[in-house]
Amino acid sequence: MEFGVLLVAELIALGVATGFVAGLLGVGGGMTMVPFLTAILSQRGVEPGLAVKMAIATSMATIVFTSLSSMRAHHRHGAVRWDYVRGIAPGIVLGGLASGAGVFALAKGRGLALFFAVFIGVSAVQMLRGTQPRASRAMPGAAGQAAVGSGIGLVSGLLGAGGGFLSVPFMSWCNVPLRQAIATSAALGFPIALANVAGYLIAGRALPPALPGAFGYLYLPALVIVSAASVTLAPVGARAAQRMDQRRLRRIFAVLLFSLAGYMATRAFA
């Protein structure tokens, strides 16, 4: 696999798009990155099942940097609920480590692609319906938040996503205003990414390089280029989110999720 101008251009474009989406919707960018990075690696000769795993792991590693940029931008607008971050983050770390170090290494690439498609498809339906929760519903206590965090960390690690496709709908369901849910989800992307990347490094430590620049499940050139581009655009997306109508935000979120679910479903059955 040659590291040429076309590959650099593709990775820069991917970083720009994922960075803006990360800031706009409070997702780590993995939902947009995984399908396209899977395609980029597959087109250059990486075995399809391994390409999915490498895309997931590399995507999560970029979220370490993208989430920090997005989080800072949302924090400046005073939208991050840090009390929820403190409650959910411990569970996220445990779930992420379990996913990255154990379940991920055992999973099949085709199964991961299908799992990705089903989960984000369900999330898209929930966001598009926009069903209003009961006024009495609120966020659970500390134990409940930790349990929810464990599930988010586990699923996010399997999909290479920052967890926003789960945490944003969940917090909205608990009557957290959408802008606060998006901002808080952006902050939660950082512990999700750190925990899962640690797990991927453990799981892939003995894996032979699939191509030049690969280290275990991580593809380092993509990590560097996509991270640099996405960090630049994440604050732009965050500013747009704070100014946009919430119903429009929901529709954009849902359309994005439906599109990505369809793509990954085709990859699973290809």
C-alpha positions as CSV (number, residue, x, y, z in Angstrom):
1,M,0.0,0.0,0.0
2,E,1.6,3.2,-1.2
3,F,1.4,6.3,0.9
4,G,0.7,8.8,-1.9
5,V,-0.9,12.1,-2.5
6,L,-4.4,10.6,-3.1
7,L,-4.3,8.8,0.2
8,V,-3.2,12.0,2.0
9,A,-6.0,14.0,0.3
10,E,-8.6,11.3,1.3
11,L,-7.5,11.4,4.9
12,I,-7.5,15.2,5.1
13,A,-11.0,15.3,3.7
14,L,-12.2,12.6,6.1
15,G,-10.7,14.5,9.0
16,V,-12.3,17.8,8.0
17,A,-15.7,16.1,7.7
18,T,-15.5,14.1,11.0
19,G,-14.2,17.0,13.0
20,F,-17.1,19.2,11.9
21,V,-19.6,16.4,12.6
22,A,-18.0,15.7,16.0
23,G,-18.5,19.3,17.1
24,L,-22.0,19.7,15.6
25,L,-23.5,16.5,17.0
26,G,-21.4,15.7,20.1
27,V,-20.2,12.4,18.5
28,G,-16.5,11.5,18.4
29,G,-16.6,11.3,14.7
30,G,-16.2,7.5,14.6
31,M,-19.6,6.9,13.0
32,T,-18.5,8.9,9.9
33,M,-14.9,7.8,10.0
34,V,-15.3,4.0,10.3
35,P,-17.2,3.4,7.1
36,F,-15.0,5.6,5.0
37,L,-11.7,4.4,6.5
38,T,-12.9,0.9,6.0
39,A,-13.3,1.6,2.3
40,I,-10.0,3.4,2.1
41,L,-8.1,0.4,3.6
42,S,-10.1,-2.2,1.6
43,Q,-9.4,-0.5,-1.7
44,R,-5.7,-0.6,-0.9
45,G,-5.5,-4.3,-0.4
46,V,-6.2,-4.8,3.4
47,E,-8.4,-8.0,4.0
48,P,-12.0,-6.8,4.6
49,G,-12.4,-8.2,8.1
50,L,-9.1,-6.7,9.2
51,A,-9.9,-3.4,7.5
52,V,-13.0,-3.0,9.6
53,K,-11.1,-3.7,12.8
54,M,-8.3,-1.3,11.8
55,A,-10.8,1.4,10.9
56,I,-12.5,1.0,14.3
57,A,-9.3,1.1,16.3
58,T,-7.8,4.0,14.3
59,S,-11.1,5.9,14.5
60,M,-11.2,5.6,18.3
61,A,-7.6,6.8,18.6
62,T,-8.4,10.0,16.6
63,I,-11.3,10.6,19.0
64,V,-8.8,11.2,21.8
65,F,-7.8,14.4,20.1
66,T,-11.1,15.4,18.4
67,S,-13.1,15.1,21.6
68,L,-10.7,17.4,23.5
69,S,-11.1,20.1,20.8
70,S,-14.9,19.7,20.7
71,M,-15.2,19.6,24.5
72,R,-13.3,22.8,24.9
73,A,-15.5,24.6,22.4
74,H,-18.7,23.4,24.1
75,H,-17.3,24.2,27.5
76,R,-16.7,27.8,26.4
77,H,-20.5,28.0,25.7
78,G,-21.2,26.7,29.2
79,A,-23.1,23.7,27.8
80,V,-21.2,20.7,29.3
81,R,-22.9,19.1,32.3
82,W,-19.8,18.1,34.2
83,D,-21.8,16.4,37.0
84,Y,-23.1,13.9,34.4
85,V,-19.6,13.5,33.0
86,R,-18.3,12.6,36.5
87,G,-21.1,10.1,37.0
88,I,-20.9,8.3,33.7
89,A,-17.1,8.4,33.0
90,P,-16.1,5.6,35.5
91,G,-18.4,3.1,33.9
92,I,-17.3,4.2,30.5
93,V,-13.6,3.4,31.4
94,L,-14.5,-0.1,32.6
95,G,-16.7,-0.9,29.6
96,G,-14.1,0.5,27.2
97,L,-11.3,-1.5,28.6
98,A,-13.3,-4.7,28.5
99,S,-14.3,-4.1,24.9
100,G,-10.9,-3.1,23.6
101,A,-8.9,-5.7,25.4
102,G,-11.2,-8.7,25.2
103,V,-14.4,-8.7,23.1
104,F,-12.9,-6.7,20.2
105,A,-10.1,-9.2,19.6
106,L,-12.5,-12.1,19.4
107,A,-15.1,-10.5,17.2
108,K,-15.3,-11.1,13.5
109,G,-15.0,-8.2,11.1
110,R,-18.3,-8.9,9.3
111,G,-20.1,-9.2,12.6
112,L,-18.7,-5.9,13.8
113,A,-19.9,-4.2,10.6
114,L,-23.4,-5.6,11.0
115,F,-23.4,-4.7,14.7
116,F,-22.4,-1.2,13.8
117,A,-25.3,-1.0,11.2
118,V,-28.0,-2.2,13.6
119,F,-27.0,0.0,16.5
120,I,-26.8,3.2,14.7
121,G,-29.9,2.4,12.7
122,V,-31.9,2.0,15.9
123,S,-30.4,5.3,17.2
124,A,-31.4,7.0,14.0
125,V,-35.1,5.9,14.4
126,Q,-35.1,7.2,18.0
127,M,-33.7,10.6,17.1
128,L,-36.0,11.0,14.0
129,R,-39.1,10.2,16.0
130,G,-38.2,12.9,18.5
131,T,-40.7,11.4,21.0
132,Q,-41.0,13.7,24.0
133,P,-40.1,11.9,27.3
134,R,-42.3,12.1,30.4
135,A,-41.7,15.4,32.2
136,S,-41.0,13.5,35.4
137,R,-38.1,11.5,33.9
138,A,-34.6,12.5,34.9
139,M,-31.1,11.2,34.9
140,P,-30.5,8.2,37.1
141,G,-28.4,8.4,40.3
142,A,-24.7,7.7,40.5
143,A,-25.0,3.9,40.3
144,G,-27.4,4.1,37.3
145,Q,-25.1,6.6,35.5
146,A,-22.1,4.3,36.0
147,A,-24.1,1.3,34.7
148,V,-25.2,3.3,31.6
149,G,-21.6,4.4,31.1
150,S,-20.4,0.7,31.2
151,G,-22.8,-0.1,28.3
152,I,-21.8,3.0,26.3
153,G,-18.1,2.2,26.8
154,L,-18.5,-1.4,25.7
155,V,-20.6,-0.7,22.6
156,S,-18.4,2.3,21.6
157,G,-15.3,0.1,21.8
158,L,-16.8,-2.5,19.4
159,L,-17.9,0.2,16.9
160,G,-15.0,2.7,17.1
161,A,-17.3,5.5,18.0
162,G,-17.2,8.2,20.6
163,G,-20.5,7.1,22.1
164,G,-22.6,10.1,21.1
165,F,-25.0,7.9,19.2
166,L,-25.9,6.4,22.5
167,S,-25.3,9.1,25.1
168,V,-27.1,11.9,23.2
169,P,-30.4,9.9,22.8
170,F,-30.1,8.6,26.3
171,M,-29.7,12.0,27.9
172,S,-32.4,13.5,25.7
173,W,-34.7,10.7,26.9
174,C,-33.9,11.8,30.4
175,N,-35.0,15.4,29.7
176,V,-31.5,16.8,29.3
177,P,-31.8,19.7,26.7
178,L,-30.3,18.6,23.4
179,R,-27.6,21.2,23.3
180,Q,-26.4,20.1,26.8
181,A,-26.6,16.4,25.8
182,I,-24.5,17.1,22.7
183,A,-21.9,19.1,24.7
184,T,-21.8,16.5,27.5
185,S,-21.4,13.7,25.0
186,A,-18.5,15.5,23.5
187,A,-16.8,15.5,26.9
188,L,-17.5,11.8,27.4
189,G,-15.8,11.0,24.2
190,F,-12.4,11.5,25.8
191,P,-12.5,8.8,28.5
192,I,-14.3,6.5,26.0
193,A,-11.4,6.9,23.6
194,L,-8.6,6.6,26.1
195,A,-10.0,3.4,27.6
196,N,-10.7,1.7,24.3
197,V,-7.3,2.7,22.7
198,A,-5.6,1.1,25.7
199,G,-7.6,-2.0,25.1
200,Y,-6.8,-2.1,21.4
201,L,-3.1,-1.8,22.1
202,I,-3.3,-4.8,24.5
203,A,-5.3,-6.8,22.0
204,G,-3.2,-6.0,19.0
205,R,0.3,-6.1,20.5
206,A,1.3,-9.3,18.8
207,L,-0.5,-8.6,15.5
208,P,1.9,-8.5,12.5
209,P,1.7,-5.2,10.5
210,A,-1.0,-5.4,7.8
211,L,0.6,-2.6,5.8
212,P,3.4,0.0,6.2
213,G,2.6,2.4,9.0
214,A,0.3,-0.1,10.9
215,F,0.9,-0.8,14.6
216,G,-1.4,-3.6,15.7
217,Y,-4.9,-2.5,14.9
218,L,-3.8,1.2,14.5
219,Y,-3.0,2.7,11.2
220,L,-0.7,5.6,12.3
221,P,-0.7,7.8,9.1
222,A,-4.5,8.0,9.3
223,L,-4.3,8.7,13.0
224,V,-1.9,11.7,12.5
225,I,-3.6,13.2,9.4
226,V,-7.2,12.8,10.4
227,S,-6.6,14.0,13.9
228,A,-4.9,17.2,12.8
229,A,-7.7,18.0,10.4
230,S,-10.5,17.1,12.7
231,V,-9.2,19.1,15.7
232,T,-9.2,22.1,13.5
233,L,-12.9,21.8,12.4
234,A,-14.4,20.5,15.7
235,P,-14.8,24.0,17.2
236,V,-16.5,25.2,14.0
237,G,-19.1,22.4,14.4
238,A,-19.6,23.1,18.1
239,R,-20.3,26.8,17.4
240,A,-22.9,25.8,14.7
241,A,-24.6,23.4,17.2
242,Q,-25.1,26.1,19.7
243,R,-26.8,28.3,17.2
244,M,-29.0,25.7,15.4
245,D,-32.6,24.8,16.0
246,Q,-32.9,21.6,18.0
247,R,-35.4,20.0,15.6
248,R,-33.0,20.6,12.8
249,L,-30.2,19.1,14.8
250,R,-32.2,15.9,15.4
251,R,-33.0,15.6,11.7
252,I,-29.3,16.0,10.7
253,F,-28.3,13.5,13.4
254,A,-30.9,10.9,12.1
255,V,-30.0,11.3,8.4
256,L,-26.3,10.8,9.1
257,L,-27.0,7.7,11.2
258,F,-29.3,6.2,8.5
259,S,-26.7,6.8,5.8
260,L,-23.9,5.2,7.8
261,A,-26.1,2.2,8.9
262,G,-26.9,1.5,5.3
263,Y,-23.3,1.6,4.2
264,M,-22.0,-0.7,6.9
265,A,-24.8,-3.1,6.3
266,T,-23.7,-3.5,2.7
267,R,-20.1,-4.1,3.9
268,A,-21.4,-6.8,6.3
269,F,-23.1,-8.7,3.5
270,A,-20.6,-8.0,0.7
